[in-house]
Amino acid sequence: MRLVVLGPPGAGKGTQAVKLAEQFACADVATGDIFRANVAEGTELGRAAQEYMDRGDLVPDEVVIAMVMERLASDDCDSGFVLDGFPRTVNQAEALDRRLAGLGTPLEAALSFDVTEEELLRRLAGRAAAQHRADDAEQTIRHRLEVFAIKTRPLIDYYRHRRLLTMVDGVGRVEEVTGRILGGLPSANGGRDPALALAG
Ligand code: AMP
């Protein structure tokens, strides 16, 4: 399975991406996690990304695209991938399309998580308290939501035009949302009942 997950911060993409990668036995590639690990290790990539992350801005396309292209060349991506947090701009989506077209392995689906702003703010405030993520401070959260609306939301139409888009109602228990996603991806479970597919 080759899948991208789109959605504003707090929409539950990360949680679902982990479940889906397990379900499809493919790689879970979360760009935010890769950046945070690099910041923690003090690598050059981490230093390049940190100021943008702290402000709630996007890391420049060329940095992110180079990082993701390198990651997709790893062996564990041969069986497919769930890309969580990438693409976030039309430029990034086009770079991904070009790479996958070159390999003859196009994207199979794009999931877009739908959650009201009120629910997002509630969840993000909880996450800030629990995980001490600097970029979950309230002002930064609002900025990240704006950045999503301006830079990333156009990708919904981008993938809709390519007939790859599946909208996901992101409100509910984690297992409920996973079930909805699997139910909406008919090729995803080999035609099995989604509940059975989830049970393993
Ligand atoms: P996330 O954990 O996905 O919310 O990402 C945390 C931060 O990492 C974002 O606010 C951006 O600063 C940066 N980041 C992650 N993925 C991307 C991307 N595809 N393009 C640009 N910046 C990104």
Residues whose N, C-alpha, C, O or C-beta is under 5 A from the ligand:
A	BS01	AMP	P9 T31 G32 D33 F35 Y52 M53 G56 D57 L58 V59 V64 G85 F86 P87 R88
